[in-house]
């Protein structure tokens, strides 16, 4: 394998050594980074959401901006604004960049701000640029939004609209670690109290761009593309599976962004596994993270306690890879 591959594996190991018991979170962060996507992390307090993101920034030695989303936050608090300055006796407007002008942006508790502030991220997440006062400002070449939200505290929150949810490449669910991982976490934090991280391994961000180019070369057969399309179509036309409860569970299916995300993430998963082609297992390994936030369940499904992951499991049972 290439030198680039070894560096990405090193990055993965570095994050895993600092984030214990959340291997699937580390995998998703690496996949989203390699596919130039954005990530939504949903989990209970203390499940290493913020720690995962900070460790990623430290391992890459890139800038990290953090915004604590609150009900009184303004769009300009995220994007920046134009301010009046006096230069050589003349009043001029100067753009003051906001925290979004970093390589990684941690949008903490994103669902605690109104839609106007959430919408301030839409252009950045999709176009990698923002527009302020009619002027367009490009964001860094390496840019990713990593948003967090708490699933149990819904009072005073503003659920993300489907249009914005669709901009996230993946939605990752975090739960509390098991007893063994909890024990290791205590020992890790205890060790960090007396040992600095100055000797922690880092990698050059240029390896990310090289890896992206290599991922573009991963072979995707027509059969696998057909499999991806069939999975997405099952979310839109569940009535095509009369022997399944999908039609009773789904109200709205996934957009074409889901197909694109499945294509990109499955190729990245194959590359991380050291393969030169995508197989059905690569698609299945990422399908829950890619689709779970792109489905709108019916009231009956919600009342019966059906989760998006259960719907996806049923889709995978119904849609067979060629």
C-alpha positions in Angstrom: 0.0 0.0 0.0 1.0 3.6 -0.5 2.8 5.9 2.1 -0.4 7.9 2.2 -2.4 4.8 3.3 0.0 4.2 6.2 -0.3 7.8 7.3 -4.1 7.6 7.3 -4.0 4.4 9.3 -1.6 6.2 11.7 -4.2 9.0 12.1 -6.9 6.5 12.9 -4.8 4.8 15.5 -3.9 8.1 17.1 -7.5 9.1 17.5 -8.5 5.6 18.8 -5.8 5.8 21.5 -7.4 9.0 22.8 -11.1 8.1 22.3 -11.8 4.8 23.9 -14.9 2.6 23.3 -16.1 4.6 20.3 -14.4 2.9 17.4 -17.3 3.5 15.0 -17.1 7.2 15.7 -13.4 7.3 14.7 -14.1 5.3 11.6 -16.9 7.7 10.6 -14.7 10.8 11.2 -12.0 9.4 9.0 -14.5 8.4 6.3 -16.1 11.9 6.3 -12.7 13.5 6.2 -11.7 11.4 3.2 -14.9 12.2 1.4 -14.9 15.9 2.2 -18.2 15.5 4.1 -19.8 16.9 7.2 -20.7 14.9 10.3 -23.6 15.1 12.8 -22.8 13.4 16.1 -25.8 12.6 18.4 -25.1 11.2 21.8 -25.6 11.5 25.5 -23.4 13.9 27.6 -19.9 12.7 28.2 -19.7 10.3 25.2 -16.5 11.9 23.8 -18.2 13.9 21.0 -16.1 17.0 21.6 -13.0 15.0 22.5 -13.1 13.1 19.2 -13.2 16.3 17.2 -10.4 18.0 19.2 -8.2 14.9 18.9 -8.7 14.9 15.1 -7.7 18.5 14.9 -4.6 17.9 17.0 -3.5 14.9 15.0 -3.8 16.8 11.8 -2.3 20.0 13.3 -5.1 22.1 11.7 -7.2 25.0 13.1 -10.4 24.2 15.0 -13.2 26.7 15.5 -15.8 26.1 18.1 -19.3 27.6 18.4 -21.5 26.9 21.3 -25.0 27.2 19.7 -27.5 29.1 21.9 -30.9 30.6 21.3 -29.5 34.1 21.3 -26.7 33.3 18.7 -26.7 35.4 15.5 -25.6 34.3 12.0 -22.8 36.8 12.1 -21.4 35.1 15.2 -20.7 32.1 13.0 -19.8 33.5 9.6 -18.3 36.9 10.6 -19.4 40.4 9.7 -18.2 43.6 8.1 -17.1 46.3 10.5 -16.2 49.9 10.1 -12.6 50.8 10.4 -10.7 54.0 9.9 -7.7 53.6 7.7 -5.6 56.7 6.9 -8.4 58.9 7.9 -11.0 57.1 5.7 -13.9 55.0 6.9 -13.9 51.6 5.3 -15.8 48.4 5.6 -13.5 45.4 6.6 -14.7 41.8 6.8 -14.0 40.3 10.2 -14.0 36.4 9.7 -16.0 34.3 12.1 -15.1 30.9 13.6 -16.3 29.2 10.5 -13.0 30.2 8.8 -11.1 27.2 10.3 -10.3 23.8 8.9 -12.6 22.1 11.3 -15.7 23.8 12.8 -17.3 22.3 15.9 -20.9 23.3 16.0 -21.7 22.3 19.6 -25.4 21.5 20.3 -26.4 22.8 16.9 -30.1 22.2 17.5 -30.2 24.9 20.3 -30.2 27.8 17.8 -33.0 29.1 15.6 -33.3 28.2 11.9 -31.7 31.5 10.8 -28.4 30.6 12.5 -28.6 27.0 11.4 -29.1 28.2 7.8 -25.9 30.2 8.0 -24.1 26.9 7.8 -25.9 25.6 4.7 -23.8 27.5 2.1 -20.6 26.6 3.9 -21.4 22.9 4.2 -22.4 22.6 0.5 -20.3 25.1 -1.4 -17.3 25.6 0.9 -17.9 29.4 0.9 -20.1 32.0 2.6 -21.7 35.2 1.4 -21.8 38.3 3.6 -23.2 41.6 2.5 -23.2 40.4 -1.1 -19.5 39.3 -1.1 -18.4 35.7 -1.4 -15.6 34.5 0.9 -13.9 31.1 0.2 -13.4 28.7 3.1 -10.1 26.7 3.6 -9.5 23.9 1.2 -9.6 21.4 4.1 -12.9 22.2 5.7 -15.4 20.1 7.6 -18.4 20.9 9.9 -18.7 18.6 12.9 -22.0 19.2 14.7 -23.2 17.7 17.9 -26.7 17.4 19.4 -28.1 15.9 22.6 -31.0 13.4 21.9 -32.6 13.6 25.4 -32.8 17.3 26.1 -35.4 18.5 23.6 -36.8 21.5 25.6 -35.7 24.7 24.1 -34.3 23.1 20.9 -34.9 23.7 17.3 -34.9 20.4 15.3 -32.8 20.6 12.1 -34.8 20.9 8.9 -34.5 18.0 6.4 -32.7 20.3 4.0 -29.9 20.8 6.5 -29.8 17.2 7.7 -29.3 16.2 4.1 -26.0 18.3 4.0 -24.4 16.0 6.5 -22.6 13.1 5.0 -23.1 10.9 8.0 -25.0 10.9 11.3 -23.2 9.0 14.1 -24.9 7.8 17.2 -22.9 7.6 20.4 -23.8 5.6 23.5 -22.2 5.1 26.9 -19.2 2.8 26.8 -19.2 -0.7 28.4 -17.5 -1.5 31.7 -14.1 -2.4 30.2 -14.0 0.7 28.1 -15.1 2.8 31.2 -12.2 1.3 33.2 -9.7 2.2 30.4 -11.1 5.7 30.1 -10.4 6.4 33.8 -6.8 5.2 33.4 -6.3 7.3 30.3 -7.5 10.5 31.9 -5.4 9.7 35.0 -2.4 9.3 32.8 -3.1 12.5 30.9 -3.0 14.4 34.2 0.7 13.7 34.6 1.9 13.2 31.0 1.8 15.9 28.3 0.7 15.2 24.7 3.7 17.0 23.2 5.0 13.7 21.8 1.7 12.6 20.2 1.9 11.6 16.5 0.7 13.9 13.9 0.3 13.7 10.1 0.6 16.3 7.4 -2.9 17.3 6.1 -1.6 16.9 2.5 -2.0 13.1 2.9 -5.8 13.7 3.2 -5.8 15.3 -0.3 -3.6 12.5 -1.7 -6.0 9.9 -0.2 -9.0 11.6 -1.8 -7.4 11.3 -5.2 -6.7 7.6 -4.6 -10.2 7.0 -3.5 -11.5 8.4 -6.8 -9.7 5.6 -8.5 -11.4 2.8 -6.5 -13.4 0.6 -8.9 -17.2 0.7 -8.5 -18.8 -1.9 -10.6 -22.2 -1.4 -12.3 -23.6 -4.1 -10.0 -22.6 -2.3 -6.9 -24.0 1.0 -8.3 -27.3 -0.8 -9.1 -27.3 -2.1 -5.5 -26.9 1.5 -4.1 -29.6 2.8 -6.3 -32.0 0.0 -5.3 -31.4 0.8 -1.6 -32.2 4.4 -2.0 -35.2 3.7 -4.2 -36.6 1.4 -1.5 -36.8 4.4 0.8 -38.8 6.3 -1.8 -41.0 3.5 -3.1 -41.5 1.2 -0.2 -44.8 0.0 -1.7 -42.6 -2.0 -4.1 -42.1 -4.5 -1.2 -45.6 -5.6 -0.3 -44.4 -8.4 2.0 -42.5 -5.8 4.1 -43.7 -3.2 6.6 -41.6 -0.5 4.9 -44.7 1.2 3.3 -46.2 1.6 6.8 -42.9 2.9 8.3 -41.7 5.5 5.7 -43.3 8.8 4.9 -40.4 10.5 2.9 -37.3 8.7 1.5 -33.8 9.8 0.7 -32.7 12.4 -1.8 -30.0 11.9 -4.5 -27.5 13.2 -2.0 -27.9 9.9 -0.3 -26.9 8.0 -3.4 -23.9 10.2 -3.9 -22.9 9.8 -0.2 -23.3 6.0 -0.4 -21.0 6.0 -3.5 -18.3 8.2 -1.9 -18.4 6.5 1.5 -18.3 2.9 0.2 -15.3 3.7 -2.0 -13.6 5.3 1.0 -14.4 2.3 3.2 -13.0 0.0 0.5 -9.8 2.1 0.4 -9.4 2.1 4.2 -9.7 -1.7 4.0 -6.9 -1.9 1.6 -9.0 -2.9 -1.4 -9.0 -1.6 -5.0 -12.8 -2.2 -5.6 -16.1 -1.9 -3.7 -18.1 -4.9 -2.7 -21.5 -5.2 -1.0 -20.0 -5.4 2.5 -18.4 -1.9 2.0 -21.8 -0.5 1.2 -23.5 -2.2 4.1 -20.8 -1.0 6.5 -21.7 2.6 6.0 -25.4 2.5 4.9 -26.8 3.2 8.4 -24.6 6.2 9.1 -25.5 7.7 5.6 -29.2 7.0 5.6 -30.4 7.3 9.2 -30.9 11.1 9.1 -32.3 11.1 5.6 -35.5 9.2 6.4 -38.8 10.6 7.6 -40.7 7.9 9.6 -44.5 7.7 9.8 -46.4 8.5 13.0 -47.3 4.8 13.2 -43.6 3.8 13.1 -42.7 6.4 15.7 -45.6 5.3 17.9 -44.4 1.7 17.7 -40.9 2.6 18.6 -39.4 1.9 15.2 -36.0 3.5 14.7 -34.4 4.6 11.4 -31.8 1.9 11.9 -34.5 -0.8 12.1 -35.9 0.6 8.8 -32.5 0.3 7.2 -32.1 -3.2 8.5 -35.4 -4.1 6.8 -34.3 -2.5 3.6 -31.1 -4.5 3.5 -33.2 -7.7 4.1 -35.4 -6.8 1.1 -32.8 -5.5 -1.3 -30.3 -8.2 -2.3 -27.0 -7.4 -3.9 -26.5 -8.8 -7.4 
